[in-house]
C-alpha cells in the first residue's frame, strides 16, 4: 500500500483514490487605508484561508467498485464538519483542512447506470488554528 496523502483517517493511495493533480492556493490579507495625499497604506492582517484542490480519475469497474465507496466515505467525513490533519506520504504535515466541496463527473454510463469513469475534484480549505503558531509555538513565546 503506497499512501500518497492522508486526511485524518482517509488515505489517498495508488490502489484507491489517487490524485493526478494537486493545486494549492495561499493568500495573505492586507487592509488598505486611503490617505489624503500619497499612496494608500497597507496593514498586514495575517494569513488568509488557503485551498487545495485534488483531481482524480477513477475507474470503478476496474477496482471492483471500491472507488465509489471511497467517494462516499469522503462525503461522510465532509458532513462531520471536523478539521483534520492533512499529511503527505513522506509524513510532512500540510496543516489542518476541511472538505469544502466534492464534485463528481460520471462518464461512459453502462446499461445499469454505473459510470465506467468517474472524474473527481475535491476542494480542501485550510483551517486556521487558534493560539500559538509557527515560531511562537516552537519556542513557547
Buried (B, 14 or more C-beta within 10 A) or exposed (E): EEBBBBBBEBBBBEEBBBBEEBEEEEEEEEEEEEEEEEEEEEEEEEBEEBBBBBBBBBEBBEBEEEBBEBBEBBEEBBEEEEBBBBBBBEEEEBBBBBBBEBEBEBEEEEEEEBBEBBBBBBBBBBBBEEEEEEEEEEEEE
